[in-house]
Amino acid sequence: MGQEVRYRVRGGRPLSGTAFIQGAKNAVLPMIGAALLAARGRTVLRNVPVIEDVYRALELAEHVGAKVEFHEAERTVVIDASKLNDPERAVLPADIAARFRGSVLFVPALMHRTGHARIEGVGGCNLGSRNLDFHYRGFARLGAEVTEDTERNHINVEASNLRGGRLYLDTPSHTGTENLIMAAVLAPGTTVIEHAALEPEVLDVIEFLSAMGAKISGGGTGFITVEGVEQLTAVEHTIMADRIDAGVFAMTVAATGGEVSLVGAQLEHLGVARWKLEQMGVGFSQEGAVLHVQRDPSVPLRPINAVTSPFPGFATDLQSPLMALATLADGESYIHEAIYDGRFALADELTKMGAKIEVEGTRAIVHGTTNLRGAEVIAHDLRTGAALVLAGLVAEGETIVAPGYLVDRGHAQFASRLAALGGDVERVTVS
């Protein structure tokens, strides 16, 4: 493990050409979990992004007893879960769960297929801070017994008697919505989920489960009804394009100037981010499955106000690149992070590059325009890392972003896709 990945970026080149948007990270992870619900057949998932989180999810699927093949060149995963019935293996081990937040998405399949799940290394104060408690409360309302073993630091879920029930989400989390749907599809009776998430990824997961034989209605309305069925069958499914990946590329074009075609991107999936970028001076046009993005570098970007909120609002995952972009705008931009309070670690890193950003609690004021300068900066998380690469593409001189592993968690072949557009970006391994 002694190798560290970094991104080395040099600024000053406009981007032009064609970029292929990867499959959606937030759709593929629940689908890998959902594939384990099928007692017969082999699930084929296409357009799978080759990212760290997918490797972790597949490692976990194998650990609990599924057979997994990942054909990376074809971006295709084949999963055979027909032998997933050993309660001894129904354990999500701490070493994988710690590196992969999506591990909770495997609990529904383990409950239905083995009657039991144990999640290690997430007990104690973690339960509240990782905002996973509403998953477990939902499972309990469907009849599971959820107990926390604080000494051993794990959570046990016993699920011999699941049945439909009425569920409610305090916040419309997409992971929570997907997980409760997966828990409900094989539970006898009717389940109603109120205040459900509206994200396109949730609709893609519903489409996948419906093809497998699940009975789900109300996707996209915030009020989802699931009629439990006896079994699900493996199917083939092509994963939608990743709207966050598309948003990051659109913002990178906005930052550097230029004109790029994003293959697979859908403008309506960007939600409010589309309107914010248009206000700043970015032009969009959709032709079938290709989204053209352009910006005239001779016209300065305009400042904006943005508040993050669940889809179709401004995505919290795009707030970091927006902050980086706002440093280039002509005037003051105001950003309110209303979803994750830890999202402003980026401000200190951009300050190292010459940005002027005031942060107070969950609000930030970005003073533009800044002539950014290259620096050594820290990727505190995946979105911060991508935003710093964006900043590096317009900064004077060289920017080093580390650890690059975090960027790899969410963006496949990020450096090579940017380099293909003319960006001076390298992913370097330092031993």
N, C-alpha and C positions, 0 to 999 in steps of 0.2 A: 504493500500500500504506500511505499515511500514516495510516490510520485504525486506532484501537485499540478493541477491544470490551471492555466491562466489564459486570459484573453489579452492579446497585445493589439492595440488599436492606434492608427494614426489618422488624424482628421484632414478635412479639406477637400474631399472628393464628392461630387454629387453622385447619387445612385441612379442607374438606369438599367432597364432590361426586364427580365421575367423571374419571379420567385414562386416556388411551389409552397403553398401553405400546408403545414403538416396536419395529420389527423388530430382530433381534439383530445388533449390529455384528460379533460374532465368528463369526457364520454367513455373513453376506452377503459379507464380504471374501474368504474362501476360495471362495465360490460364484462370485464374479466371475472369480477365477483359473480355477476348474474349467470355467466356461462356454467358456473359450478352448480347451479340449480338443476341442470339438465341431467337426468339419470340415464338417458340414451343418446347415442349419436356423438358426432364430433362437431364442435362449434368452429366456424371459420370467421375470423375477423380480418377485414381488409382495411388498408389505409391506416395502419397502426403506426404511431410516431415512435421512432427509435430513440427513446429518452430513458434516463435513469429510472424514473418512477415506474415505467412499464417493466423494466427488468426486475425491479423489486416486487411488483405485483405478481409477475409470472413465477418468481422464486417462491413466493408465498403460496401460490396455487399448487405448485409441485410439492411443497412441504406438507400441505394438508391432504395430498393423495391424488391430485389430477395429473394427467399426462399432458405435457406442454411442448409444442414445437414453435419456435419463433424463426420464420424465414425472413431475415432482415432485408435482404436485397429486394424481396417482393413486398415488404412491409405487411406481412401476413402472419397471423397467429392461429394455430390450430390447438384446440383444447378438448381433451377427452376426460370427462368427469364421471364416467360410468362406474368407476370403482371407489368413488369418494363416499365411503360409508363406515369408516373406522373411527369411533369416538376417541380412541387413543391419539389419533393424529389431529384431532380437532382443536389444535392449539396454535395461536398466533404468537410466535416466540418474540421475546423482547428485542433481540438484536435486529430482526427485520422490522418489527413494528416501530421501533424508535427511528429508523431511517425513512419510514414510509407512512405518512399520516393516513393514507387511504386504506390502511389495513382493516379499519372498522367495516369497510364494504364487504368483507368476507364473512362477517358474522351471520347474515341471513341464510347463506347457503349452508353453513355449518349447522345452524339450528335445524333447518329442514332436512338435511341429508343425514346428520348423525344425532340430532336431538340435543346437542350440547356444543358449547364453544368456550374456550378459555383465552382471554387476552392478557398477555404478560407485560409487565413493565409500564402499565398505564394507570396504576391505581393511585391512591392517595389524592394529594391536591391536584394531580394532573387531570383528574376527571372533569373538574369544573373549568380549569384553565384551558384545556384543549377543546372546550365546547362540545364534548362528545356526550355529555350526560343526557341530552334530549334524545339521542339515538337509543340509549339504554332504557330511558323512560318509555319511549315508544314501543320497544320490544316487550317491556313489562306489561303495557296496556294490551298487547296482543296475546298475553298469557304466559310469557316467559318469566322465569324466576332469575332475577339478576342480583348477584351478591358480590361484594367487594372483599377480597382477602388482603387487608392492609399489611399484614406481616410479610406475606410473600409478594405483595405489590402486584396483584393481578385481579381480573374480574372474571367471574364465572357466570355463564348464561346457560340455564337448563330450559329446554324448550320441548318437552314431551307433549304439550297440550296447547298448541297455538290455535287461535281462532280469530276471526275478523273483529274489528273494534273501531271506535272513533278516535282519531288521532289529530293533534293540533301542533303546529310548529310555531314557536315564539318568534323566530325570524325565518324567512323563507329560504333556508339553506339548501343549495342544490344537492350536496352530499346527503343531508338529512332526508330530503324528499326521496332521492333515489333509494336510499337504504330502507326507508319505511315501505316503499313500494315493493322492494324485493322481499321484505319480511312478510308482506301481505299476500303476494301472488299465490302461494301454496297453502295459505291458512284458510280453513273452511269458513264460509260465510262472507259477509260484506265488510270491507274496511273503507272508511272515509278519512281522507287526509285533508284537513283545512289549512289554509295559509301556506299552500305548497309553492315551491319555487317555479318560476316561469322560464328559466334558462333554456336556450335551444338544446343544450346537452341533455337536459332532463327529457325533452321530447324525443331525442334520439334513443335514449335508453328505453323509454316507453315503447317506441317503435320496435326495438330489438326484442324486448320481452313479449310484446304482442305477437310478433312473428313466431316466437317459441311456443305460443299457445296461451299466454296470460290474457285475462280480461280486465282491461284498464280503460277507464274513460275520464274525460275532463282535463287531459294534459293541456297546459297553457292557460287554464282558467283560474288556477289557484285553489281549485276544489276538485280533488281527484278521488274517484271511486274505483275500488278493486274488488272484483268477485273472485274468491279463491277457486283455483282449479286443482285437479288431482295430480297432474304432472306436466312438466315442460319438456320439449324436445329440442335438441341442438339444431341451429340454423346457421346460415351464412349471412353476414351483414357488413356493409361498408360504412366506416365511421365518418361522420361529418368533419368538415374542416375546423381547425382550431381558431376561434374568433380572437383569442388573446394574441396568438402568434400573428394573425392578420393585423390586429391593432398595433402591435409593436412594429411590424414592418411598415405600416402606413405612417406611423409617427417618425420612423427613421427616415423615410422619404421626405416627410414634412421638415425634419431638422436639416437635412443635407441639401434639399432642393433636388429637382430631377423628376423623372417620370418612370414609374414601375408598374408592371402588370402582375397582380397577385392571383395565381391560379388556384381556384377552389374557394376563395374568400367570398362571403355574402355580405353586402352592405347592411342589410337589416339586422344581421347578427351583431353588429357593432353597437346597437342601441344608441344611447345618448352620445357616446364617444364620436360617432359620425358627425353630429351637429356641432360639437365642440371643435373638432378639427376643421370643419367647414368655416366656423366663425373665425378661426385663426388664419384661414386663407388657403386651405388645402382643397383641391378639386378631386371629386370622385365621379367615375361613371362605370356602371355595371353592364357587362356584355355577357349574358349567359352565366357561366361559372367563373368568369374572369372579372376581377375588379381592377380598374385602372386608377392609380393614385398619382397626382402630380402637384408640384408646387413651384412657382416661379421664384428663384432665389433672389431676384433683384427687388422683390416686394417684401418688406419686413413682416414677420408673423405678428398677428394681433394678440393681445393678452386676453385671458378668459377667466371666468369663475366656474369652478366645478365642485360638485358634491357627489361623493360615491354613494351608490345605493344599489340594491339588488336589480337584476335584469327586469325591464329594459333600461334601467338607470345607468349611470356611468360606472363601469366595472372597477371594483377596487384593485383588480389585477393590472389595470392600465393606469392607475394613479401614479405609479413611480415613473414610467416613461413620460407621462404628461408633465410631471414636475420638471424633468430634464428638458423637455421641449419648451416649457414656459420660461426657462432661463434665457431663451433666444428671442422671446417676444418683446415687442416695443412697448414697455409699460409694466404695470403691476398685475400679476395674476393671483387669484385667491383660490386655494384648494382646501376643502373640508373633507377629511377622511372620517366618514361616519360608520365604517364597518370594522376595520382592524386598527387598533391604536398603535401597533408596532410598525406601521408602514412608513414612518418619517425618518428612519435611519439613513435614508438616501440623502437628506438635506446636508448632513455633515460631510458626506463624501463629495457632493457637488461643490460645497464650499471650498474644499481642497483644490478644486479646479477653477476657483475664482467666482463662483456663483454667490449671489446675495439673497439669502432665504431666511425669513423670520418664522420660527415655529413656536406656536403657543398651544399646548395641548393637542387637540385634533385638527387645528387649523394652521395653514401655512400661507405666508405671503411671499411670492417669488418676484424679485425686482429684476426686470430685464431692461435693456438687452445686455447680455454678458458676453464678452469675448472669452470663451472657456479656454483653459490651458491644460495640457496633458499632465497627468499626475499618477501616482500609485494609489489606487483606491480599493476599498474592501466591498465585496458583494456580501451583504448581510443576509440576503435571501435571494431566491430566484428572480423576483421582479426587480429588485434593486440592481442585481447583476446585469440584467438585460438593459435597464435604463442607463447604466454607466457605460455600456458598450455604445449605446446611442449617443451619449454625450461625447464619448471619445471620437466618434466619427465626425464631429464638427469642431473638436478642440484643436488648438494649435499644438503641434508636437505629438508626443507619444503618451498613451494612457495604458496602464497595466491594471486589469481587473482580476482580482483573485478573492476567494477560490472559484475557479471556473466550473467546478463540479455542480455548484448551485444553478448555474445557467443551464447546464446539461440536463438538469432535472426536468426542465420544461420546454426547452427548444432543441429540436433535432438539427444536427449539422448547421448550427447557427452561424459559425464563422464562414463556412464554405458557401452558404446561401448568400450572405452579405457580400463576400468577396466576388461572387459571380455577378453581382450588380455593380461592381467597381469599387466597393468599400475596401479600405486597407485594414483587414482584420485577420488575425491569426490566432488559432487555438494552440497554445504551446504547452508541452509537458515538461516540467522541471523536476529532476530527480533529487 
